[in-house]
Amino acid sequence: MSDVDSLDWKDPSPEQLTQNVLKKVTDGSIVLMHNGAKNTPAALPSIIEGIQDKGYEIVLIKDLIPEGEYYTDVQGELHLMEN
């Protein structure tokens, strides 16, 4: 369900990791990052600042998923099931 792959698992420099994210992020993007990647902690402050500088708000995934039963269509959009 992510649309921006940071490629952090390839261990790019923090600067390159930041560019990997910022050049692809758009409104509604979900950024894939790994908690065990070597340079992710060093890049994260710059990534967050860059995303916010573009005017985007960072939210938790749990805030994007509706409560109740839903299905995902072929475009990856979630739709609540009607009871």
PyRosetta script that sets phi, psi and omega in degrees:
from pyrosetta import init, pose_from_sequence

init()
pose = pose_from_sequence("MSDVDSLDWKDPSPEQLTQNVLKKVTDGSIVLMHNGAKNTPAALPSIIEGIQDKGYEIVLIKDLIPEGEYYTDVQGELHLMEN")
pose.set_psi(1, 5.1)
pose.set_omega(1, 176.8)
pose.set_phi(2, -90.6)
pose.set_psi(2, 153.3)
pose.set_omega(2, 176.5)
pose.set_phi(3, -120.7)
pose.set_psi(3, -4.4)
pose.set_omega(3, 176.5)
pose.set_phi(4, -125.7)
pose.set_psi(4, 113.0)
pose.set_omega(4, 176.9)
pose.set_phi(5, -95.7)
pose.set_psi(5, 116.2)
pose.set_omega(5, -178.7)
pose.set_phi(6, -69.4)
pose.set_psi(6, -18.7)
pose.set_omega(6, -175.4)
pose.set_phi(7, 59.3)
pose.set_psi(7, 26.3)
pose.set_omega(7, -178.6)
pose.set_phi(8, -63.5)
pose.set_psi(8, -24.6)
pose.set_omega(8, 179.6)
pose.set_phi(9, -67.1)
pose.set_psi(9, -15.2)
pose.set_omega(9, 176.9)
pose.set_phi(10, -87.2)
pose.set_psi(10, 1.1)
pose.set_omega(10, 179.9)
pose.set_phi(11, 56.9)
pose.set_psi(11, 48.7)
pose.set_omega(11, 172.8)
pose.set_phi(12, -69.6)
pose.set_psi(12, 166.3)
pose.set_omega(12, 176.4)
pose.set_phi(13, -63.2)
pose.set_psi(13, 159.7)
pose.set_omega(13, 176.7)
pose.set_phi(14, -56.1)
pose.set_psi(14, -37.4)
pose.set_omega(14, 179.7)
pose.set_phi(15, -65.7)
pose.set_psi(15, -44.7)
pose.set_omega(15, 179.8)
pose.set_phi(16, -67.7)
pose.set_psi(16, -38.1)
pose.set_omega(16, 177.7)
pose.set_phi(17, -60.5)
pose.set_psi(17, -44.1)
pose.set_omega(17, 177.7)
pose.set_phi(18, -60.6)
pose.set_psi(18, -45.6)
pose.set_omega(18, 179.2)
pose.set_phi(19, -64.5)
pose.set_psi(19, -37.6)
pose.set_omega(19, 178.0)
pose.set_phi(20, -56.0)
pose.set_psi(20, -39.9)
pose.set_omega(20, -178.3)
pose.set_phi(21, -79.0)
pose.set_psi(21, -51.5)
pose.set_omega(21, -171.1)
pose.set_phi(22, -66.6)
pose.set_psi(22, -28.7)
pose.set_omega(22, -179.9)
pose.set_phi(23, -75.8)
pose.set_psi(23, -15.9)
pose.set_omega(23, -176.8)
pose.set_phi(24, -109.9)
pose.set_psi(24, -19.7)
pose.set_omega(24, -172.3)
pose.set_phi(25, -69.7)
pose.set_psi(25, 135.3)
pose.set_omega(25, 176.5)
pose.set_phi(26, -136.6)
pose.set_psi(26, 177.7)
pose.set_omega(26, 178.5)
pose.set_phi(27, -58.2)
pose.set_psi(27, 125.1)
pose.set_omega(27, 179.1)
pose.set_phi(28, 88.7)
pose.set_psi(28, 2.8)
pose.set_omega(28, -178.6)
pose.set_phi(29, -63.9)
pose.set_psi(29, 148.5)
pose.set_omega(29, 169.9)
pose.set_phi(30, -118.8)
pose.set_psi(30, 120.3)
pose.set_omega(30, -174.6)
pose.set_phi(31, -96.2)
pose.set_psi(31, 126.7)
pose.set_omega(31, 177.7)
pose.set_phi(32, -90.1)
pose.set_psi(32, 119.6)
pose.set_omega(32, 175.4)
pose.set_phi(33, -136.6)
pose.set_psi(33, 155.2)
pose.set_omega(33, -176.8)
pose.set_phi(34, -114.2)
pose.set_psi(34, 136.3)
pose.set_omega(34, -177.4)
pose.set_phi(35, -70.9)
pose.set_psi(35, -15.7)
pose.set_omega(35, -179.8)
pose.set_phi(36, -101.6)
pose.set_psi(36, 2.7)
pose.set_omega(36, -178.6)
pose.set_phi(37, -72.5)
pose.set_psi(37, 139.3)
pose.set_omega(37, -170.8)
pose.set_phi(38, -59.7)
pose.set_psi(38, -46.0)
pose.set_omega(38, -171.9)
pose.set_phi(39, -103.0)
pose.set_psi(39, 3.2)
pose.set_omega(39, 179.6)
pose.set_phi(40, -60.6)
pose.set_psi(40, -45.9)
pose.set_omega(40, -179.8)
pose.set_phi(41, -59.5)
pose.set_psi(41, -37.5)
pose.set_omega(41, -179.2)
pose.set_phi(42, -71.8)
pose.set_psi(42, -32.2)
pose.set_omega(42, -177.5)
pose.set_phi(43, -84.0)
pose.set_psi(43, -24.3)
pose.set_omega(43, -171.9)
pose.set_phi(44, -55.9)
pose.set_psi(44, -45.2)
pose.set_omega(44, 178.7)
pose.set_phi(45, -58.8)
pose.set_psi(45, -41.1)
pose.set_omega(45, 178.8)
pose.set_phi(46, -68.4)
pose.set_psi(46, -36.9)
pose.set_omega(46, 177.9)
pose.set_phi(47, -65.2)
pose.set_psi(47, -47.5)
pose.set_omega(47, 180.0)
pose.set_phi(48, -60.7)
pose.set_psi(48, -47.1)
pose.set_omega(48, 179.8)
pose.set_phi(49, -61.8)
pose.set_psi(49, -42.4)
pose.set_omega(49, 179.9)
pose.set_phi(50, -64.5)
pose.set_psi(50, -39.9)
pose.set_omega(50, 177.8)
pose.set_phi(51, -65.0)
pose.set_psi(51, -44.7)
pose.set_omega(51, 179.3)
pose.set_phi(52, -67.1)
pose.set_psi(52, -36.3)
pose.set_omega(52, 177.4)
pose.set_phi(53, -62.8)
pose.set_psi(53, -27.9)
pose.set_omega(53, 176.6)
pose.set_phi(54, -79.2)
pose.set_psi(54, -3.2)
pose.set_omega(54, 177.3)
pose.set_phi(55, 91.5)
pose.set_psi(55, 9.3)
pose.set_omega(55, -179.6)
pose.set_phi(56, -91.3)
pose.set_psi(56, 152.6)
pose.set_omega(56, 176.7)
pose.set_phi(57, -103.9)
pose.set_psi(57, 137.3)
pose.set_omega(57, 178.2)
pose.set_phi(58, -94.6)
pose.set_psi(58, 126.8)
pose.set_omega(58, -179.9)
pose.set_phi(59, -129.2)
pose.set_psi(59, 162.9)
pose.set_omega(59, 177.4)
pose.set_phi(60, -79.9)
pose.set_psi(60, 146.9)
pose.set_omega(60, 177.9)
pose.set_phi(61, -55.9)
pose.set_psi(61, -40.1)
pose.set_omega(61, -177.5)
pose.set_phi(62, -60.2)
pose.set_psi(62, -25.3)
pose.set_omega(62, 179.2)
pose.set_phi(63, -79.4)
pose.set_psi(63, -11.8)
pose.set_omega(63, -179.6)
pose.set_phi(64, -95.2)
pose.set_psi(64, -19.7)
pose.set_omega(64, -175.5)
pose.set_phi(65, -92.6)
pose.set_psi(65, 124.3)
pose.set_omega(65, -177.9)
pose.set_phi(66, -69.6)
pose.set_psi(66, 152.6)
pose.set_omega(66, 174.3)
pose.set_phi(67, -79.3)
pose.set_psi(67, 146.0)
pose.set_omega(67, -179.2)
pose.set_phi(68, 101.8)
pose.set_psi(68, -173.5)
pose.set_omega(68, -179.2)
pose.set_phi(69, -84.4)
pose.set_psi(69, 139.9)
pose.set_omega(69, -179.2)
pose.set_phi(70, -147.9)
pose.set_psi(70, 167.5)
pose.set_omega(70, 173.6)
pose.set_phi(71, -132.3)
pose.set_psi(71, 158.8)
pose.set_omega(71, 178.7)
pose.set_phi(72, -108.9)
pose.set_psi(72, 126.3)
pose.set_omega(72, -180.0)
pose.set_phi(73, -81.9)
pose.set_psi(73, 179.4)
pose.set_omega(73, -175.2)
pose.set_phi(74, -67.5)
pose.set_psi(74, -17.6)
pose.set_omega(74, 175.4)
pose.set_phi(75, -87.6)
pose.set_psi(75, -1.8)
pose.set_omega(75, 179.5)
pose.set_phi(76, 86.4)
pose.set_psi(76, 12.2)
pose.set_omega(76, 179.4)
pose.set_phi(77, -90.1)
pose.set_psi(77, 141.5)
pose.set_omega(77, 179.6)
pose.set_phi(78, -88.3)
pose.set_psi(78, 140.3)
pose.set_omega(78, 177.6)
pose.set_phi(79, -133.7)
pose.set_psi(79, 129.8)
pose.set_omega(79, 176.9)
pose.set_phi(80, -69.3)
pose.set_psi(80, 140.2)
pose.set_omega(80, 176.7)
pose.set_phi(81, -81.6)
pose.set_psi(81, 139.0)
pose.set_omega(81, 177.4)
pose.set_phi(82, -85.8)
pose.set_psi(82, 139.3)
pose.set_omega(82, -180.0)
pose.set_phi(83, -83.8)
pose.dump_pdb("model.pdb")
